[in-house]
Amino acid sequence: MAIEDEMKDVQQLVVNQLGVANGLDNSIADGQVTPAKLSTGAPDWTTAGDFRVNGHNIEIGHNLVGEDYALIDFHSTSASNPDYDARIIKYLGEDSNLDIINKGSGETKIIQGGETSFRATGDETVGRRTVISAGTAGTGAHIELYGDTYTGAPSEAFYDAAEHNFRTEAGTLRVTIDNLGDITSYRHIRSGFEGTGQASLTTNDGHGNTNVAFNHTNGTPDVDGSSGRITCPVESTTAQMQFQIKSNMTVAGGSQALDSVLTLSEGTSVINRADGSAGEILNFNVGGTQKGRIGSNEANLYIGAGSANLKFGTTAVAIIPCDSSGNNQDNAIDLGAATTGRFQDIHATNGTIQTSDINEKQDIAELDAAEQAVAVAVKGLLRKFRWKSAVEEKGDDARIHVGIMAQDLQAAFAAEGLDAGRYGMFISNTWWEKERVVPAVEEELDEEGNVITEAQESYTTTDVWDTEEEADEDAVSKTRLGVRYSELLAFIISAI
């Protein structure tokens, strides 16, 4: 008997033993199964021609040498597509395409958990339909999304050479993403879940032309709390930007207008204290610490820092010292400082007016002999002079002044056994200072070449302290003497 015939007999015997008990027709055509492949896990063939695998894998082209196609063909009819009705095919090579092909007009579906998660079909009357196509629904390749019941045109996303477009069921264009990455929404863009205080970009939502809204889309909060809005009337010929806020907003209150707190324009800009009460309107902070303020008190504006504030009166037309709330503050603030904060000149129609009411004075007495002697001596101490700073600036054009040297006045009092510091005409101020070099700063640019930090050259500044306890250890003590000439002249006149 030939070897080929023996092998066929062995194959038939083994297969019959494996399949007869299961009602299977295990007849095998020549060359389809070899003895080496026969085992308890061998495939089964039913009498209807069905093929069943008892193992875990089906591998096509496992021992392939070189490159070739690997495919599975499906035949559901012999009439229309004798080659195949559907096919899964992997083309030549590891990096080639894998195609799933359905030649008929029926649906191609992926079903997860009993629900269709993807469906491609040519039947537009079928619900739950997803189409990924290069067809003609849009201007190019597109995705169509249908709900459970088809009622008209699908929600659609399509792509062409210029942009991605998203349309509603009625075919209305809502969102476009162009090939530069720019996103255009034809209504509002919202961030956050409803009920969390959404932030949104809106246009013509009933509360502004173009807007950035915070918990205020269409003028309605979606969570109880506070709301804000930045709006710009771009359709107006007058450029303007307005910032609006409001507290105690409620969902139940429906659409509500906000209060404007800041309006920016090319002309006059406006800062508004929306609650209408007196108090601070604008704070200036550095590192979280307040350094200055602007506020209103009744009909007046005040500006300042700490306890040093000035109010601009409208009823009494004057600049008035005030406290941090704009209330008048009497006899508490100096104009200028004796250290490094002096004014140079004061221009006025009249001289200063000093209080001289007897009702506010005590210890009133005539000058004693020692004081009169000092007054006589001081009369002879008046000198002419020029300021050093003026000579440095103007040279020979610096003007001549007449007055007394504060040190000479101090010595005249000492000569009579008196302390000049006890008299208001003599002033002595001491402070501590130190020069400090501020290092240069190099220009810093971002990735796009925009200036983040401007360049700055190194410079020297002077730090000043009012007391020795506050000053650095290497700070230098400085003293400057001064005179109140109104009192000095009255003192000299008393001796004439």
PyMOL commands that set and color helices and strands:
alter all, ss='L'
color gray80, all
select helices_A, chain A and resi 3-22+35-37+217-219+358-360+369-379+388-397+406-415+420-422+485-493
alter helices_A, ss='H'
color red, helices_A
select strands_A, chain A and resi 44-45+51-52+70-74+86-90+98-102+108-112+115-120+130-133+141-145+155-159+163-167+173-178+183-185+189-191+199-203+210-214+225-232+240-249+259-265+270-271+279-286+289-297+300-305+308-312+319-322+383-385+401-403+426-438+444-445+451-453+459-465+476-483
alter strands_A, ss='S'
color yellow, strands_A
deselect
rebuild
show_as cartoon
